[in-house]
Every structure is written in structure tokens, then in C-alpha cells.
Amino acid sequence: MDIKAQKLGLIAKLLKVENEAVILKVKALLDFAEEAEKAGELSPMSLETFYQKLSASEEAIEKGEIISQENLRRKVESWKER
């Protein structure tokens, strides 16, 4: 399926959505992707860079340098309270 067909399929699905929260989440995702693309954060990377990042992530996990999703949510919420 080419990109044009994917876009049309997505539009068709969005037209059927009645839940405003879903629409707002889709909009937020698109806004985030647009900003990230402008900042160059979504540019393709080489396989070498990908494997380097993957190795670094696996090492961090082995060292316990991780945070649970729930703890991350709490941390973000505490930032909002400031």
C-alpha cells in the first residue's frame, strides 16, 4: 500500500471517530511528529547508529538504569505541579 492510500484510509477512519479524546490524541501525535521532524529528531539513522543505540539501551537495562512507566508518570505529574 502506498503512502497516498494509507493517508486516505486514515482519513476514512478518522471520519468515523466520535470520541473527542481520540481525536485530540491523534492531533497531539501529529503535532508532536511535526515538531520532531522540524527539529530533525525523526530523521533516518544508519544501521550502525541503530545498533549502537540498541547496545547502549541493553547495557542500561542490565545496569538497572530504567524507570517503570508508572514511576515516569508520577515524575511527570510532579513537574506539572511546580
Backbone hydrogen bonds, N-H to C=O, Kabsch-Sander energy under -0.5 kcal/mol:
donor,donor_aa,acceptor,acceptor_aa,energy
6,Q,2,D,-2.1
7,K,3,I,-2.5
8,L,4,K,-2.2
9,G,5,A,-2.3
10,L,6,Q,-2.3
11,I,7,K,-2.6
12,A,8,L,-2.3
13,K,9,G,-2.0
14,L,10,L,-2.7
15,L,11,I,-2.2
16,K,12,A,-0.7
16,K,13,K,-0.9
17,V,13,K,-0.7
17,V,14,L,-0.8
20,E,18,E,-0.7
22,V,19,N,-0.5
23,I,19,N,-1.6
24,L,20,E,-2.6
25,K,21,A,-2.0
26,V,22,V,-2.4
27,K,23,I,-2.6
28,A,24,L,-2.5
29,L,25,K,-2.4
30,L,26,V,-2.5
31,D,27,K,-2.8
32,F,28,A,-2.7
33,A,29,L,-2.6
34,E,30,L,-2.3
35,E,31,D,-2.4
36,A,32,F,-2.8
37,E,33,A,-2.4
38,K,34,E,-2.1
39,A,35,E,-2.0
40,G,37,E,-1.1
41,E,36,A,-2.7
42,L,36,A,-0.7
43,S,40,G,-0.9
50,F,46,S,-2.5
51,Y,47,L,-2.7
52,Q,48,E,-2.0
53,K,49,T,-2.6
54,L,50,F,-2.5
55,S,51,Y,-2.5
56,A,52,Q,-2.4
57,S,53,K,-2.3
58,E,54,L,-2.4
59,E,55,S,-2.3
60,A,56,A,-2.1
61,I,57,S,-2.2
62,E,58,E,-2.2
63,K,59,E,-1.8
64,G,61,I,-1.4
65,E,60,A,-2.8
66,I,64,G,-2.1
72,L,68,S,-2.3
73,R,69,Q,-2.3
74,R,70,E,-2.2
75,K,71,N,-2.3
76,V,72,L,-2.6
77,E,73,R,-2.6
78,S,74,R,-2.1
79,W,75,K,-1.4
80,K,76,V,-1.7
81,E,77,E,-1.2
82,R,79,W,-1.0
